[in-house]
Amino acid sequence: MKAGYLAAAAAALMEGVSAHRVHRHAHELFHAKKGLNDSEFCVPECSTIYTTITGSPIWVPTPGPSTTSTTSLSSSSTPVAPTSTVTIPAEVPTPIAQTCPTPGTYTFPATTLTLTETTTVCGASTTTVPSGTHTLGGVTTVVTTATTVVCPYATTKVTSGVVTSVIETTTYVCPSAGTYTIGPITETVTATETVVVVPVVETYCPGTYTAPAVTTVVTTQTVVYCPYTSSAAPTLATSVPTTAAPVEASPTETKAAETSPAATYSGGGKAIAYTPYTADEGLCKSAEEVDADIAKIAKAGFGQVRTYSTDCDTLPNVGAACEKYGIKMVVGIFIGQAGCTNASPDVEEQISALKSWKKWDIVPLVVVANEALFQGHCTVSELSALITHVKSELGSAGYTGAYTTTDTVGAWIQAGVSDAICDLVDIVAINAYPYFAGNVFASAAGEFVASQLDIVETLCGKDGLVLECGHPSEGKCYGDLCGSKEEQKEVIGSIIDKLGDKVTILGFTNDKWKAPGDCGCEQHWGCGDLFGF
């Protein structure tokens, strides 16, 4: 979820029948989603987001010298086919583009390249668009106040008929709070459907890359790609922007998987987020109402629900229903305010409730905090200590399953997080929303979310889960995605097709008790009707 959550103090847990129809556990935080991308790098007042449209590159040279502009917010270009035979020297392991102007047999020799530091370059992707004018690529920046933004963006230049992708830096004064797209490419398509080239910013990690020798016979003019492979298997990752110029990608360490024994996550299959609150007023549901909800979830083919805390009799009510209908239950320790320490009465109360309940046979995963770093509720050291404390406490009560914490990609890649947290969790987890990314097509939502998860999996060297992901049925547009029932169906379908059991869909019902928010979407994340609820 996103910046601008409602500030709410964590209410004390209510016990027994007194918990019925009281207000839920201050989880306004749990669903508030102001318009920021999960891949954001959090900086004071300004967050810069690289937008990537997936597809195979068609022209990937090494970058030219960076230039600086203080006026341009957008640029337009028309793709021009190369008119000469050219080989781009490989200074980074981008695919080598070879232009073969006539039919014949072509042999390209093997090339090996070693990178000793993380390197940012320009790449190119393609995407299929319908007829009309489309704004693609660029950097989406969300600011909460008037501020000056300095950031790199990928664009194209045409020299002697050769289209070259370059990184340029621009400075822009944001006159007020809002969402700004810097350096996009505008394409007008007249055909029914056209493949459009989009430059993107790409980052390569240290390692040895090898492009094998290739011999090919061509019968017409074509372009042959000789991609590199890496002995260290580095993963292409979304770049991390800063607010200083010039901007360079920060090196990112990739942790090897732990060799010490670790718990194995064994989920129950397709998952959905669930909180026992009434849709109209946000009050605690009765045990009978919860039972009816879980029955619908199980009937729709979900094998697992994700819960967030122990308030509103979540453990006895949701737990009993999950046992009854044979599905798993992910449980959580919720941190709703700054200063997450082991001595917090709210934290200790949640741990105590879990230790007393201890239905571990239906619990595949314990989630310690939901976006506590991104929200500023925990420091890295506090979260590390909290995870260690929870593992000790629940382990003493007989729990032997997996642990994780979930946060935005931007939180995971901050300095010191991977060193402190990766070794403490058995599986990594993120929350990701294509809706707020800008310039992500509904059909590519699954690819986008998968790319976000890949960043954190690579960072920690462990498998991962997406523990929150969805799309609103109403809300304003962010780039190419709008809040609508049609796009909700397509986005969620794309995500499930790509990630399957690795994703938890938000959410069970709409929440009419919430304010609409700036996006006009806060009440409309329910998607149960897509699954027959």
Residue pairs with C-beta under 8 A, 6 or more apart in sequence:
1 29
1 30
1 31
1 32
1 33
1 370
1 371
1 431
1 433
1 468
2 32
2 33
2 34
2 35
2 36
2 433
2 436
3 34
3 36
3 47
3 142
3 144
3 374
4 32
4 34
4 144
4 517
4 518
5 28
5 29
5 32
5 34
5 375
6 28
6 29
6 32
8 26
8 27
8 28
8 29
8 336
8 337
9 26
9 336
9 337
10 25
10 26
10 334
10 336
10 337
10 346
11 23
11 25
11 26
11 311
12 345
12 346
12 349
13 19
13 25
13 310
13 311
13 346
13 349
13 350
13 353
14 22
14 284
14 311
14 312
14 313
19 284
19 311
19 312
19 313
20 284
20 286
20 313
21 283
21 284
21 286
22 283
22 284
22 312
23 282
23 283
23 284
24 275
24 276
24 277
24 282
24 283
24 284
24 311
24 312
25 309
25 311
25 312
25 334
25 336
26 336
27 275
27 277
27 308
27 309
27 311
27 334
27 336
28 514
29 336
29 375
30 275
30 308
30 334
30 370
31 506
31 507
31 511
31 514
31 522
31 525
32 514
32 517
32 522
33 433
33 435
33 436
33 517
33 519
33 521
33 522
33 525
34 517
34 518
34 519
35 142
35 179
35 436
35 478
35 518
35 519
36 47
36 49
36 142
36 436
37 47
37 49
37 51
37 140
37 142
37 433
37 436
37 437
37 438
38 408
38 409
38 410
38 430
38 431
38 432
38 433
38 436
38 437
38 452
39 49
39 50
39 238
39 408
39 409
39 410
39 432
39 437
39 452
39 455
40 47
40 48
40 49
40 142
40 408
40 409
40 410
41 47
41 48
41 240
41 241
41 242
41 410
41 413
41 414
42 374
42 410
42 411
42 414
43 242
43 243
45 143
45 144
45 145
45 147
46 141
46 142
46 143
46 144
46 147
46 149
46 174
46 243
47 141
47 142
47 143
47 410
48 139
48 140
48 141
48 149
48 151
48 241
48 242
48 243
49 139
49 140
49 141
49 142
49 241
49 437
49 438
50 139
50 200
50 201
50 238
50 239
50 241
51 137
51 138
51 139
51 140
51 437
51 438
51 439
51 440
51 479
52 125
52 200
52 201
52 238
52 448
52 451
53 125
53 126
53 127
53 136
53 137
53 198
53 200
53 439
53 440
53 441
53 444
54 125
54 127
54 444
54 447
54 448
54 451
55 125
55 126
55 127
55 198
56 125
56 126
56 225
57 94
57 95
57 97
57 123
57 124
57 125
57 126
57 225
58 97
58 124
58 126
58 197
58 223
59 82
59 97
59 124
59 163
59 164
59 165
59 197
59 223
60 88
60 94
60 95
60 97
60 122
60 123
60 124
60 165
61 88
61 94
61 97
61 122
61 164
61 165
62 88
62 89
62 90
62 91
62 92
62 94
62 121
63 120
63 121
63 122
63 165
63 166
63 167
64 157
64 164
64 166
66 152
66 166
66 167
66 168
66 169
66 246
67 166
67 168
67 169
68 168
68 169
68 170
68 171
68 245
68 246
69 168
69 169
69 170
69 171
70 170
70 171
70 172
72 170
72 183
73 170
73 172
73 180
73 181
73 182
73 183
74 135
74 138
74 181
74 182
74 183
74 184
74 185
74 186
75 155
75 183
75 184
75 185
75 186
76 185
76 186
76 187
77 155
77 156
77 158
77 163
77 185
78 187
79 156
79 163
79 196
79 197
80 158
80 161
80 162
80 163
81 161
81 163
82 99
82 161
82 162
82 163
82 223
83 160
83 161
83 162
84 99
84 101
84 160
84 161
84 162
85 99
85 100
85 101
86 97
86 99
86 162
87 96
87 97
87 98
88 94
88 96
88 97
90 96
90 111
90 113
90 211
90 228
91 113
92 113
92 115
92 119
92 121
92 204
93 113
93 115
93 204
93 209
93 211
93 228
93 230
94 121
94 123
94 202
94 204
94 228
95 211
95 225
95 226
95 227
95 228
96 108
96 111
96 211
96 225
96 226
97 223
97 225
98 106
98 108
98 223
98 224
98 225
98 226
99 221
99 223
100 106
100 218
100 221
100 222
100 223
100 224
101 221
102 221
103 218
103 219
103 220
104 217
104 218
105 215
105 216
105 217
106 215
106 216
106 217
106 218
106 224
107 213
107 214
107 215
108 211
108 213
108 214
108 215
108 224
108 226
109 213
110 210
110 211
110 212
110 213
111 210
111 211
111 226
111 228
112 208
112 209
112 210
112 211
113 208
113 209
113 210
113 211
113 228
114 207
114 208
114 209
115 204
115 205
115 206
115 207
115 208
115 209
116 206
117 206
117 251
118 203
118 204
118 205
118 206
118 249
118 250
118 251
118 252
119 203
119 204
119 249
120 152
120 167
120 201
120 202
120 203
120 239
120 248
120 249
121 167
121 201
121 202
121 203
121 204
122 154
122 165
122 166
122 167
122 199
122 200
122 201
122 202
123 154
123 165
123 199
123 200
123 201
123 202
124 156
124 165
124 197
124 198
124 199
124 200
125 197
125 198
125 199
125 200
126 195
126 196
126 197
126 198
127 136
127 195
127 196
127 198
127 441
127 444
128 193
128 194
128 195
128 196
129 136
129 187
129 189
129 193
129 194
129 196
129 441
130 189
130 192
130 193
131 189
131 190
131 191
131 192
131 193
131 194
132 188
132 189
133 186
133 187
133 188
133 189
134 186
134 187
134 188
134 189
134 196
134 480
135 181
135 184
135 185
135 186
135 439
135 479
136 184
136 185
136 186
136 187
136 196
136 198
136 439
137 153
137 154
137 155
137 183
137 184
137 185
137 198
137 199
137 200
137 439
138 153
138 181
138 182
138 183
138 184
138 185
138 439
139 151
139 152
139 153
139 181
139 182
139 183
139 241
140 179
140 180
140 181
140 182
140 437
140 438
140 439
140 479
141 149
141 151
141 172
141 174
141 179
141 180
141 181
141 182
142 178
142 179
142 180
143 149
143 174
143 177
143 178
143 180
144 177
145 176
145 177
146 173
146 174
146 175
146 176
146 177
147 173
147 174
148 171
148 172
148 173
148 174
149 171
149 172
149 173
149 174
149 180
149 182
149 243
150 169
150 170
150 171
150 243
150 244
150 245
150 247
151 169
151 170
151 182
151 241
151 242
151 243
151 245
151 247
152 167
152 168
152 169
152 201
152 239
152 241
152 246
152 247
153 167
153 168
153 169
153 170
153 182
153 183
153 201
154 165
154 166
154 167
154 183
154 199
154 200
154 201
155 165
155 166
155 168
155 183
155 185
155 199
156 163
156 164
156 165
156 166
156 185
156 197
156 199
157 163
157 164
157 166
158 164
163 197
165 199
166 199
167 201
168 183
169 245
169 246
169 247
170 182
170 183
171 245
172 180
172 182
174 180
179 438
179 478
181 438
181 439
181 479
184 439
185 198
185 199
187 196
189 196
201 239
202 236
202 239
203 236
203 237
203 238
203 239
203 240
203 249
203 252
204 234
204 236
205 232
205 234
205 235
205 237
205 251
205 252
205 254
205 458
206 232
206 234
206 251
207 230
207 231
207 232
207 233
207 234
208 230
208 231
208 232
209 228
209 229
209 230
209 234
210 228
210 229
210 230
210 231
211 226
211 227
211 228
211 229
212 226
212 229
214 224
214 226
216 224
218 224
234 254
234 458
235 254
235 454
235 455
235 458
237 252
237 454
237 455
237 458
238 409
238 451
238 452
238 455
239 249
240 249
240 250
240 252
240 413
241 247
242 250
250 415
252 413
252 418
252 459
253 418
253 419
253 459
254 458
254 459
254 461
255 418
255 422
255 423
255 459
255 460
255 461
255 462
256 461
257 461
257 462
258 423
258 462
262 402
262 426
263 400
263 401
263 402
263 403
263 426
264 402
264 426
265 364
265 365
265 401
265 402
265 404
265 426
265 427
265 463
265 465
266 364
266 402
267 303
267 304
267 328
267 330
267 364
267 365
267 465
267 501
268 303
268 304
268 327
268 328
268 364
269 301
269 302
269 303
269 304
269 501
270 301
270 302
270 303
270 304
270 496
270 500
270 501
271 302
271 303
271 304
271 305
271 306
271 330
271 501
271 503
271 504
271 505
272 297
272 302
272 304
272 305
272 306
272 504
272 505
272 506
272 507
272 508
272 531
273 305
273 306
273 308
273 467
273 468
273 504
273 505
273 506
273 507
273 508
274 293
274 294
274 297
274 305
274 306
274 307
274 318
274 507
274 508
275 307
275 308
275 312
275 314
275 507
275 508
276 284
276 285
276 289
276 290
276 293
276 312
276 313
276 314
276 317
276 318
277 283
277 284
277 285
277 312
277 511
277 513
278 284
278 285
278 289
278 513
279 509
279 510
279 511
279 512
279 513
279 526
280 512
280 513
281 513
282 511
282 513
282 514
284 311
284 312
284 313
285 293
285 312
285 317
286 317
287 313
287 316
287 317
287 320
290 317
290 318
290 321
291 317
291 320
291 321
291 324
293 321
293 508
294 305
294 318
294 321
294 322
294 324
294 325
294 327
295 321
295 325
296 528
296 532
296 533
297 305
297 325
297 327
297 508
297 533
298 325
298 326
298 327
299 532
300 528
300 531
300 532
300 533
301 531
302 327
302 531
303 327
303 328
303 501
304 327
304 328
304 329
304 330
304 364
304 504
305 318
305 322
305 327
305 328
305 329
305 330
306 330
306 332
306 367
306 467
306 468
306 504
307 314
307 318
307 329
307 330
307 331
307 332
308 332
308 334
308 367
308 370
309 332
309 333
309 334
309 350
310 331
310 349
310 350
310 353
310 354
310 357
311 334
315 331
315 353
315 354
315 357
315 359
316 357
318 329
319 329
319 357
319 359
319 362
322 328
322 329
322 362
323 359
323 362
327 362
328 362
328 363
328 364
329 359
329 362
329 363
330 363
330 364
330 365
330 366
330 367
330 467
330 504
331 354
331 363
331 365
331 366
331 367
332 366
332 367
332 368
332 369
332 370
333 347
333 350
333 351
333 354
333 366
333 367
333 368
333 369
333 386
333 390
334 350
334 369
334 370
335 347
335 369
335 370
335 372
335 375
335 377
335 378
335 386
336 346
336 377
337 377
338 376
338 377
339 377
339 382
340 347
340 369
340 372
340 377
340 378
340 382
340 383
340 386
341 347
341 382
341 385
341 386
342 348
342 385
342 386
342 389
347 386
351 389
351 390
351 393
351 394
354 366
354 394
354 397
354 399
355 393
355 394
355 396
355 397
358 397
358 398
358 399
360 398
360 399
360 400
360 401
363 399
363 401
364 401
364 402
365 401
365 402
365 403
365 404
365 427
365 465
366 390
366 394
366 399
366 401
366 402
366 403
366 404
367 403
367 404
367 405
367 406
367 429
367 467
368 383
368 386
368 387
368 390
368 403
368 404
368 405
369 377
369 378
369 383
369 386
369 387
369 405
369 406
369 407
370 406
370 407
370 431
370 467
370 468
371 406
371 407
371 408
371 411
371 431
372 378
372 383
372 405
372 407
373 380
373 383
373 407
373 411
373 414
373 417
374 407
374 408
374 410
374 411
378 386
380 414
380 416
380 417
380 420
380 421
381 420
383 405
383 420
383 421
384 420
384 421
384 424
387 403
387 405
387 421
387 424
387 425
388 424
390 403
391 403
391 424
402 426
402 427
403 424
403 425
403 426
404 425
404 426
404 427
404 428
404 429
404 465
404 467
405 421
405 425
405 429
406 429
406 430
406 431
406 465
406 467
406 468
407 429
407 430
407 431
408 430
408 431
408 432
409 430
409 432
409 452
409 455
409 456
411 417
412 418
412 421
412 428
412 430
412 455
412 456
412 459
413 455
413 456
413 459
418 459
418 460
421 460
422 428
422 459
422 460
422 461
422 462
425 460
425 462
426 462
427 462
427 463
427 464
427 465
428 456
428 457
428 459
428 460
428 462
428 463
428 464
428 465
429 464
429 465
429 466
429 467
430 452
430 453
430 456
430 464
430 465
430 466
430 467
431 466
431 467
431 468
431 469
432 448
432 449
432 452
432 453
432 466
432 468
432 469
433 468
433 469
433 470
433 471
434 440
434 444
434 445
434 448
434 449
434 471
434 481
434 491
434 495
435 471
435 472
435 475
435 478
435 481
435 483
435 491
435 521
436 478
436 519
437 448
437 478
437 479
437 481
438 478
438 479
438 480
438 481
439 479
439 480
440 448
440 479
440 480
440 481
441 480
441 481
442 480
442 481
442 487
442 490
442 491
442 494
443 490
443 494
444 494
445 471
445 481
445 490
445 491
445 492
445 494
445 495
446 494
446 495
446 496
446 497
446 498
446 499
447 494
447 498
449 466
449 469
449 495
449 498
449 499
449 503
450 498
450 499
452 466
453 464
453 465
453 466
453 499
453 502
456 464
457 463
457 464
464 502
465 502
465 503
465 504
466 495
466 499
466 502
466 503
466 504
467 504
468 504
468 506
469 495
469 499
469 503
469 504
469 505
469 506
470 488
470 491
470 492
470 505
470 506
470 507
470 525
470 527
471 481
471 483
471 487
471 488
471 491
471 492
471 525
471 527
472 483
472 488
472 519
472 521
472 524
472 525
473 483
473 484
473 485
473 488
473 510
473 524
473 525
473 526
473 527
474 483
474 484
474 520
474 521
474 523
474 524
475 482
475 483
475 519
475 520
475 521
475 524
476 482
476 483
476 519
476 520
476 521
477 483
478 519
481 487
481 491
483 519
483 520
483 521
483 524
488 527
488 530
489 530
492 505
492 527
492 530
495 503
495 505
496 503
496 505
505 527
506 525
506 527
507 525
507 526
507 527
508 526
508 528
508 533
509 526
509 528
509 533
510 523
510 524
510 525
510 526
511 522
511 523
511 525
511 526
512 523
514 522
514 523
515 522
516 522
516 523
